[in-house]
Amino acid sequence: MKGQLLLIYNPSSGKQLVHRMLGDLILSLQEKWEITVRATSYAGHAETLASSASADYEVIIAAGGDGTIHEVVNGLMQKEQRPILGILPGGTANDIARSLQIPLNLLEACNFLKSESIQSIEVGKCGERHFINFLGFGLISQVSNQVKGETKALFGHFTYYLKSLQNLRNQSSFRIQIETEERTLETEAVMGYIANGRSLGGMELFPYSGLGDGQFEVFLVHDISLAELVNVASSYFRHTPINDQSMTHFQASSITIECEPSQLIDMDGEKSDMTPVKIELVPSALQVIGQL
């Protein structure tokens, strides 16, 4: 007997690719599961669907961009017993899928999901919300807030880099204090980025880290010039270590952040809180179909 699968999809994600390919995706997945399909119709709908349906399905697939996946994850984390999470990447950057090595071609991703390579992953927790890929504040929150859906669909994840350069000159630094299990750091910064996954804006930043290594990658950007930013980007594309005095990088599993002035928090694209915040890893939080 086939298992029960719920497919939650965002018809507006990316270039509406999931919506246009929905029939083919269902036919492929039906080879392994009995499928129920639910489309989202408002912000937060995927979270509600995932939370209310958790007890009825063995697998819940989030089909859409990182925002849709973020909502499904938060719906699942509301429950003690959680079905297996699957992902069909239909967004712009698809960073979460990249971190789990899920093919970005949707039909190839269906075949990948049917292989059922199930992994246990950790998720980040900030207040009552959870995130898989990243938590950011400062410049990264401003950029994410300003990138419009039409522009993302036209230019893809390169939009994030263009908007970052555009905002760089106008970004004011702020005072930040970070406490971890091993250090207390006080400095000035224009951006903070706390990574659980490997990718940001479609670019793999931490290829040797992942969703099961027990550590966040903490990345602080100080008052960086355009020349320094180009130098860092050059190091990335040459696959050489990023070593720049305008940046601070370390690992931690529990982090308390205070900023002056207070900064908006972005979790996987969701703006939901202001600093100060405490962030921690939840080990073995979810079972997902993927590769670490």
N, C-alpha and C positions, 0 to 999 in steps of 0.2 A: 504493500500500500504506500502511495506517495505521501510525503510529509506536507504540512500546510505552510504556505509562504504568503506573507503580506508584502506587496510592492507599493511603497509610498513614493509618489513622484511629483515633482514640481514642474508643471507644464510651461513655466516661464523661464526656467533656468537656461543660462547660456544662450545659445541660438535656437532654443526650443527643440533641440535634437531628440531628447527623450520622448517628447510628445509626438514628434513626427515618426519616430521608429517604434512606437509603443507596441504595435501589432507584432512586429518581428521579434521584439524582446520577449513578449509573452510566449510566443510559439517556441522560442528557444528554452526558456525557463520551464515550460510545461513538460519538457522531457523528463524532468526530475521531481517537480513539485506540483501540487494543487495550488493554484494561484488566486488570490484576491487582490484587486487593484483599487487603490484610493488615490485620487488627485488632491493636491493641496489647493486651497482657495484663498488663504489669507496668512499673514505672518503669524507664526506659532502653530499653524494647523498641523504640520508634520509632527511636532512634539505631542500634541493632543492625541493624534492617531496612534502614535507609537506607544504612548502610555496606556491608553484604553485597550489596546489590542494585545499587549504583551503576553497575557496568559493563554491566548488562543492560537498562537503560531510558533512553530519551531524556528523559523527564520523570518526576519524582517529586513527587506532590502530598501535602502534609501537611494532613490534615483534622482539626481540633480547635482547642484553645486555644493560647495562646502557648507553653505548656510543651511541647506536642507539636511545634510548629514548631521550638522551641529544640533539641529532641532530634534532629530530622531534620537541621537545619543542622549540628550537631556530627558527625553521622554522615557527611554529605557532605564536611565539611572534613577528614576523615581520608584522603580520596582525592585524587590528583592530577588525574584526569579526573572532572568532576562533571556529572551531568545537570542539566537545567533544573529549578528549583524552582517549584512552584505551591502556592498556599495556598487552602484552603476554610475560612473562619473559623467555627468552631463552639464557641468558648469564651465567656468572660464579657466581658472587656474588648476582646479582639481588636486589641491595639495594633499588632501587626506588620502585619496586614491594613490597618489605617487608614493606616499610614505609606506603604503601597504603593498606596493608593487602590483597594483591592479591595472590591467591594460586600459588605456584611454579610449580605444575603439570599443564601442558599446557591445557589439556582438562578440568580440573577443573577450570582453569582460564577463558576458553571460557564460561562456564556456569555462572561464576561470572560476566563476562562482559554483558551477556544477561540479568542479573538481573537489570542492569542499576541503581546502587546506585551511583548517581552523586553527587560529592563534589566540592566545590570551594576551590582551593588551592592557596597559595602564592608561588612565585618563587623568587630566588635571582637574582640580577643583578650586574654585574661587567663590567664597560665600556659599550660596546654594546652587550655583551653576557649574557646569562641567564643560571641558573642552578637550578635543583630541589633538589638534595641531599646534595652536599657539595662543598666547596671551600677549598683547602689546599695549603700549601707551606712548603718548607723545606724538611724534610725526607719523608713525604708522597708523594711529587711530584717525588722524586728520585725513590722510590719504585715502584710507578705506571709506571714510564718510563722504568724500567728495567724488569718488569714481562713480559715474552714472552707468546704469544698465545698458543704455544704447552704445556708449563709448566702449564698454567692456566687450560687448558683442562684436563691435567693428574691429577693434585693435587687439583683442585678446589680453593675455596677462601682461604684455608689454605696457599696457595702460598704467599699471601700478608704478613702473619705473619712471615713466614720463611725469606722472603726477608727483612722485617723490622729488624729482629734480626741480619741478616747478615750485614746490613748497619749501625747498631747502633754504633758500635765502631769507624767507620770512619766518622761519621757525625760531621761536625764542627758547633758550635753554631754561631748565628748571632744576631746582635742588632736589636730589633724591637720596634717601637712606634705605639701604637694603640690608636685611638681617637674614642669614641662612644658618644652617646647623654648624657651619664652620667659620663664618666671617660676618663682620659688620662693615659696610662700605658706605661712605658719604662722598658724593661727587655731584658735578653738574652734568646734565645730559639733555639731548634733544629727543631721544627715543629710547625706549626699552622694549626688548623682544625676548620672550621666554618661550622656547620651543620644546614641544613634546614630540612632534613629527620632524621630518627631514627637510620639508620644502616650504618655501614662501613665494607666492606669486608665480608659481610654476618653475622656480629655480631651486635646485637642491643645494641647501646650505650646509647640512650636517649629514653627509652620506654614511658616516660610521655610527651615528646615533639612531635611536628609533623609539618605538612605542613600547618597548619591553626592557629597556636597559636600566630602569630605576633612577634616572636622573633627568632633570630639565637642563637644556642648554640656555644659559642666561647671557644675553648680548646687550650691552649698553653702548649707545652711540653718543659721543660727546659733541662738542661744538665743531662739527666737521666741515671742511671746505669742499668745494666741488672737485678740486684737484685730488684731495685725499679720497673722496668717494670713488673717483675714477681709478685711483691706485688700488683700492680694495676690490673693485669690480674686476680689474685686470688680474689680480691674484686669483680670484675665483675662476675666471675663464682659463687661466693657465694651470689650474688645479694645484696651486702652491698655497702653503699656509697663509692665512690672513694675519698679518702682524703689523698693526698700526696703532700708534699712541692715541689716536682719536677714538679708539674702541676698547672696550673691556669685555672679556669673555671668560666665563667660568661655569661650573656645573653645581647643581644643588637639587635637593628633593623637597625642601620646604623653604618658602621664601615669604618674608613680610616686607611690604613696600610702602613707603611714605614719600610723598612729593609735595613740594611747595613752589608754586601753587598746585592744588590738587589736579590730577590728570584723569581724563576719560580712559576707561579700560575697554579694550576690544578683545573678545574671545572668539576666534574662528569667524570673525566678521560681525559678531553680535556686540553691540554697545549696551552694556547693562549696569555699569557701576563706575564709581570714582574712587581713586586712592584716598585713604590707605586701604590696602587689602592684604589678606593672607592667602597664599597659594600653596597647595600640596598635591602630591601624587596619590592617586588611589590605585594600588596594585591589583592586577588581575581583575579589573573592573568589568571588562566585556570580552566575550568570545566573538571574534570576527573571522570572516573568510578573507585571507590575505597571506602575504609573506613578509617576514621581518628581516 
